[in-house]
């Protein structure tokens, strides 16, 4: 053992480039987190306002269509922001949210048509 050379894997000394890369990665993660949070808040507020406005008007076709579009597009934007910035888990979460919203956009009007026929 005394004659064995020391390998890079045996020593945990970080180079200056690795420390700089860690600082850049932390800043990038914070920036992506803020962008995704902003998109999420915009999504929640806009869909809530559009649906509330649609429920209080007599002819809410265009308002409900805009709410459906926003409900699908904004989570997708969050997924794109996350995956383009090398955060695949967060991007995957937003893809699942997008698919859930798309499913609701298709199912809710179909149920409304079924309830109106009954």
C-alpha positions as CSV (number, residue, x, y, z in Angstrom):
1,X,0.0,0.0,0.0
2,X,2.9,2.4,0.7
3,X,4.1,2.2,-2.9
4,X,0.6,2.8,-4.5
5,X,0.3,6.1,-6.3
6,X,-2.5,8.5,-5.2
7,X,-5.2,8.7,-7.8
8,X,-7.7,11.5,-8.4
9,X,-10.5,9.4,-7.1
10,X,-8.7,8.9,-3.8
11,X,-8.5,12.6,-3.0
12,X,-11.4,15.0,-2.8
13,X,-9.7,18.2,-3.7
14,X,-11.8,20.4,-5.9
15,X,-10.3,22.5,-8.6
16,X,-11.1,26.2,-9.2
17,X,-13.0,25.3,-12.3
18,X,-15.2,22.8,-10.5
19,X,-15.9,25.4,-7.8
20,X,-16.8,28.0,-10.4
21,X,-19.0,25.4,-12.2
22,X,-20.9,24.7,-8.9
23,X,-21.5,28.4,-8.4
24,X,-22.8,28.8,-12.0
25,X,-25.0,25.8,-11.5
26,X,-26.5,27.1,-8.3
27,X,-27.2,30.5,-10.0
28,X,-28.8,28.7,-13.0
29,X,-31.0,26.5,-10.7
30,X,-32.2,29.6,-8.8
31,X,-32.9,31.5,-12.1
32,X,-34.8,28.5,-13.5
33,X,-36.7,28.1,-10.2
34,X,-37.8,31.8,-10.3
35,X,-38.9,31.6,-13.9
36,X,-40.9,28.4,-13.4
37,X,-42.4,29.9,-10.2
38,X,-43.5,33.0,-12.2
39,X,-45.1,30.9,-14.9
40,X,-46.9,28.8,-12.3
41,X,-48.3,31.8,-10.5
42,X,-49.3,33.3,-13.8
43,X,-51.0,30.1,-14.7
44,X,-52.9,29.8,-11.4
45,X,-54.0,33.4,-11.4
46,X,-55.0,33.7,-15.0
47,X,-57.0,30.4,-15.1
48,X,-58.8,31.3,-11.9
49,X,-59.7,34.8,-13.2
50,X,-60.8,33.5,-16.6
51,X,-62.9,30.8,-15.1
52,X,-64.4,33.2,-12.5
53,X,-65.2,35.7,-15.3
54,X,-66.7,32.9,-17.4
55,X,-69.0,31.8,-14.6
56,X,-70.3,35.3,-14.1
57,X,-71.2,36.1,-17.7
58,X,-74.1,34.8,-19.8
59,X,-72.1,33.8,-22.8
60,X,-68.8,32.5,-21.6
61,X,-67.7,30.5,-24.7
62,X,-64.6,32.7,-25.6
63,X,-63.6,33.1,-21.9
64,X,-63.8,29.4,-21.2
65,X,-61.9,28.7,-24.4
66,X,-59.1,31.1,-23.3
67,X,-59.0,29.5,-19.9
68,X,-58.7,26.1,-21.5
69,X,-55.9,27.3,-23.8
70,X,-54.0,29.0,-20.8
71,X,-54.5,25.8,-18.7
72,X,-52.6,23.8,-21.3
73,X,-50.0,26.2,-22.6
74,X,-48.6,27.7,-19.4
75,X,-47.7,24.3,-17.8
76,X,-46.1,23.4,-21.1
77,X,-44.0,26.6,-21.0
78,X,-42.9,25.6,-17.5
79,X,-41.8,22.2,-18.8
80,X,-39.9,23.7,-21.7
81,X,-38.1,26.2,-19.4
82,X,-37.1,23.4,-17.0
83,X,-35.9,20.9,-19.6
84,X,-34.0,23.4,-21.7
85,X,-32.1,24.3,-18.5
86,X,-31.1,20.7,-17.7
87,X,-33.7,20.1,-15.0
88,X,-35.5,17.0,-16.4
89,X,-37.3,16.0,-13.2
90,X,-39.0,19.4,-12.9
91,X,-39.7,19.4,-16.6
92,X,-41.3,15.9,-16.3
93,X,-43.5,17.1,-13.4
94,X,-44.8,20.0,-15.6
95,X,-45.3,17.6,-18.6
96,X,-47.6,15.5,-16.3
97,X,-49.4,18.6,-15.2
98,X,-49.8,19.6,-18.9
99,X,-51.3,16.1,-19.7
100,X,-53.6,16.4,-16.7
101,X,-54.8,19.8,-17.8
102,X,-55.3,18.5,-21.4
103,X,-57.3,15.6,-20.1
104,X,-59.5,17.9,-18.0
105,X,-60.0,20.3,-21.0
106,X,-61.4,17.4,-23.0
107,X,-63.4,15.6,-20.3
108,X,-65.1,18.6,-18.6
109,X,-67.0,19.8,-21.7
110,X,-67.9,16.2,-22.6
111,X,-69.4,15.7,-19.2
112,X,-71.3,19.0,-19.5
113,X,-72.8,17.8,-22.8
114,X,-73.8,14.5,-21.1
115,X,-75.3,16.4,-18.1
116,X,-77.3,18.7,-20.4
117,X,-78.7,15.8,-22.3
118,X,-79.9,14.0,-19.1
